[in-house]
């Protein structure tokens, strides 16, 4: 059993590459298909803390839902942005790999190797 978790989107090539890289390195992560099971606001806050970034840094701003969700309003608070990410999980950058208190975004996939 592994303590590694991946927020995974099977339709995303980078997410698939990151999962394959983990498996090639002997890691069998817990896979969370975050579009089907979105993280809670508290989970996102923990992930953001582990990544050392703010919520806006984890957004996929080129998605149509970004403007639809009102995220182009730069006056939204951190909690408001996180709430939008829970409501619109497609806007969360992917994949995210978590190991204990450390987390990395798998872009490029090799960036996760330093936490496994």
NORCOR-V523855 format. One record per residue. N is the residue number from 1. RES is the residue in one letter. PSI is psi as a letter, one per 20 degrees, with the letter a starting at -180 (NA if undefined). OMEGA is omega in whole degrees, -180 to 180 (* if undefined). Layout:
N	RES	PSI	OMEGA
N	RES	PSI	OMEGA
This chain:
1	X	q	-176
2	X	q	174
3	X	j	-177
4	X	p	178
5	X	q	175
6	X	p	169
7	X	o	-165
8	X	q	171
9	X	o	-176
10	X	i	180
11	X	i	-177
12	X	p	-178
13	X	g	179
14	X	h	178
15	X	g	178
16	X	g	179
17	X	g	180
18	X	g	177
19	X	g	179
20	X	g	179
21	X	g	177
22	X	g	-178
23	X	h	178
24	X	h	180
25	X	j	174
26	X	j	-180
27	X	p	175
28	X	n	-174
29	X	q	166
30	X	p	-176
31	X	p	175
32	X	o	175
33	X	n	-168
34	X	i	175
35	X	h	178
36	X	h	-179
37	X	n	-177
38	X	q	176
39	X	q	176
40	X	r	176
41	X	g	180
42	X	g	177
43	X	g	179
44	X	g	178
45	X	g	178
46	X	g	179
47	X	g	180
48	X	g	178
49	X	g	179
50	X	h	178
51	X	h	-178
52	X	k	-179
53	X	r	175
54	X	r	-174
55	X	g	-179
56	X	h	180
57	X	i	-179
58	X	j	-178
59	X	q	172
60	X	n	-171
61	X	i	-180
62	X	i	178
63	X	q	180
64	X	h	-178
65	X	i	-180
66	X	g	179
67	X	h	180
68	X	h	-179
69	X	i	-180
70	X	j	-177
71	X	i	174
72	X	i	174
73	X	o	-176
74	X	i	178
75	X	i	179
76	X	q	178
77	X	r	177
78	X	g	-180
79	X	h	178
80	X	h	178
81	X	g	179
82	X	g	178
83	X	h	178
84	X	h	178
85	X	h	177
86	X	g	-179
87	X	h	-178
88	X	m	-174
89	X	i	178
90	X	h	-178
91	X	i	180
92	X	p	177
93	X	q	-176
94	X	r	-14
95	X	q	175
96	X	p	177
97	X	p	-178
98	X	p	175
99	X	o	-177
100	X	c	180
101	X	j	-178
102	X	q	177
103	X	q	177
104	X	q	171
105	X	p	-176
106	X	l	176
107	X	n	-1
108	X	r	-178
109	X	h	-178
110	X	i	-179
111	X	i	-179
112	X	i	-174
113	X	h	-177
114	X	i	178
115	X	j	179
116	X	NA	*
